[in-house]
Amino acid sequence: MSAVTEFQRSDIEQIVRQVLGANRSVPEVETAKPNPLVVNISARHVHLTDEHVEMLFGPGRTLTIMKDLYQDGYYAAEETVSVIGPRRRVINNVRVLGPCRPDSQVELAFTDGISLGIDLPVRISGDIAGTPGCILMGPHGIVELKEGVIRAMRHVHMGPQDLEFYGVKDKDMMQLRVESPGCTTILEDVAVRAGKGIKLEIHLDTDEGNCINLESATKVELLKIEPCKCKH
């Protein structure tokens, strides 16, 4: 892929992200719930260990908070890295999210994987065993990840009240129904991720958000998958 093609692609993606924003909230179809449902687009990003932060940005360096995210205690950092694929294809200015984690991880969209030449497995964040690796380049140095590059499975964060209301538990699968002009869609396989002190929030990647025209969505509805009652 030529440098001109890469540049044009990055310009287009930047415009899309400016229009959609890193996060996009949509009103849900009903309001009589313990917490409002928020649907956010999660753009490509990187999670780093403390060690890798110092290797990429310099000894003694820590992440600098640029913007708080919807979930309390999480933030987009000022720091960015370049992600280099197996055939020297590069995506620059990939945002680092904090706080630091025990394992470094890169979360990309399907089209990012095509650009880099990486066949991205769909995984829950943190489940990186056996996944592809890449090279991360920062202003101070580089880090070679042996594994950790994934396409994050679409998921919904839930606290105890939300689990009770929807009648689901951690790791269950749900559906998301999105009404957009000319593009009403039901997304399957929305994984439940439960935790205390968590706000009700669905994460989709940029490809999914564009596909369902999330920017223009007028209603969203989170649906429990009922077991089949058919008689065999």
N, C-alpha and C positions, 0 to 999 in steps of 0.2 A: 504494500500500500504506500503510495507516494506521500511525501510530506504535505503537499497541497491538500490531498484528500483528508489526511488526519486533521489538518488545521480547520478545514471547512466543517468537518464532523464535530469538532470540539466547539466551534462557534455555534452551531445549531443546537447542541446539547445545552450550552450555557444559556441560550435564549429560552429554551424550553424550561429549564430550571428557574429562570427568573420569572417566567409567567406562572408556573405552578408553585414556585417556592420549594424549599427543601421539605416543607411539610404542608399538607393541604387538609384542612378540616372541613367536614361536610355534615350538615344537620341530619340526624337520623329520623327514621319514619315515625317513631313514637317517642314521647318524652317521659312517660310514667315508668321510669326505670331508676334504680338507685344512683346511677351515674350516666352522664351523657356519653354517647359513643362517638369517638373521634377516629377518622380515617386519615392516616398520614402517609405521604410518599417518602420513603427512605432512599435518598440518592446514594450512589456508590460511596463507600467509606472504608476506613481502616481502623482496627483496634490494635493497640500495641502494648507490649510489656514495658515495664520501667527500663529494663536493660536495653531494649530495642530503641526506646526514645533517646537514650544517651548515645547509642551507636549512630543514629540517624541525624540527631540535632546537636550533639556535643556533650562532653562530660558535665555532669551536674544539671543538665537541662531537664525540665519538667514541662508538662503540657500547659499551655496558656488558654484560659477560657475565653472563647469568642462569643458564644451564644448558648444559653441554657436550652435544653431540649424539653419536650413535653413531660417526660418522666423525671421526677425530682432526683437530683443528684447526678444527672447525665448531661453532657454538654458537647457542642462542637468546638474543637480547639482551633487556635490560630494556625497551627502547624498543618502542612500538607506534604505529601510524598508523591513520587512518581512510581507507578506500578509497571514493571517490565515483564512481558510474557516470554515464552520459550523461543520465539523467533525475532527477538529484539523489538517487538512492537510495544509501544509505550502509551500509557494514559497518564498525563501529567495532572498535578494539582488535585490529587485525591485527598479529601478531608480526613483528618484523624479525629476520632471521637473519644471522649474520656468518660470516666476515669480509666486508668490502665487496667489491663487484665492479666491473668496468669499465662495466657497464650496469645500470640499475635494472630490476627485474622483479617482477611480482606473480603468484603462483601460487594459483589458486583451484580449488574443486571445481565440478562441473557445476551443482549447485543454487545455489552462490554467484553464478554467472553469471546464472541466472534472476532472482535477487533484485536484482542490479544492473542488469539489462537489457543484459548484454553477451553476445554470441555468442562463447563461448570456443573458440579453436582448440586442438587437442591438439598440443603441441610438446614436444620434448626441451628441458630447461632450457638457456637461453642462445640458443636459436634463436627470436629475437623479431622478425625482419624481417617487416614487413607485418601485425603483430598489432594488435589494438585497444589504445587507450590508456585512461587514467583520470586522476583527480586524487587525489593523496595529500595528506592534511592532518595536520600534526603540531602540537605545542604552540607552535612558533615561527613556522611559515609553511606554505606549500603548494608542491607541485611538480606541474606538469602533464606527465604522460607522454604522448608522442605515440604510443608503442607499448610493448609489454612485458607485456600482460596475457594469461596463458595458462592452460590446464589442462594440467598436466604429464603427459606420457605415462608410464604405469606402466613402471618400469625396475628393473634389477638392477645394482648396483655390483659390479664384479669386479676382483680383482687377478690377476697373472700365473698363480699356481697354480690359481685357480678357472677361468680361461679354458682352461687345459690340461686340467683334470679334466672339464669339461663339453664340451670340444671345440668351443668357439665363439670368436668374435672380436668386437671392438668394433662396435657398431651392428647385430649380429645380433638376431633376434627369438626369444624363447623362450616357454614356457607355464608358468603357475603353477597347480598343482593343490592345492586347499585342501579338507580334510575338516572339516566342521562339522556338528553335529547337525541332520539334516534339510535340509542346505544344502551338499552337496558340489559344488564348482564348479571349472571350469577357466577361467582367464583367459588369453586370447590376447594377442599383441602386447606382450610384456614385453621392452623394449629393453635390450640389453647396453650398459653404460657402463663401459669399462675404464680402469684407471689403476694406477700403482704406489703402494704404501702404502695401498691401499683395502681395507676390510673387505667381505666378502660380505654384501650387504644389499639387500632389495627394498623399494621405496617405492610405496605405494598412497595415493590420496587418501581423504578421509573417506567420500565416497559409496561408493567401491569397498569399503572396509573394512566399512561397514555392510551392504552388499549381500550379501557373502559370510559375514557373521556371524563376522568375524575374531576377535572377543573370545572366542568359544567354540571356536575351531578346535583340533583335536587333532593334525592332521598337515598338513604342507605339503611339496610336492615340486616342484622346479624341473626342467622337462623341455626337452630339446633338440628342436627341430622337425626331424625327419628328412626329407630330400628324397623326393619321390614316386618310387616305382620301378615305377609302372604302365607298361605297354606301350601306346602309342597306335597 
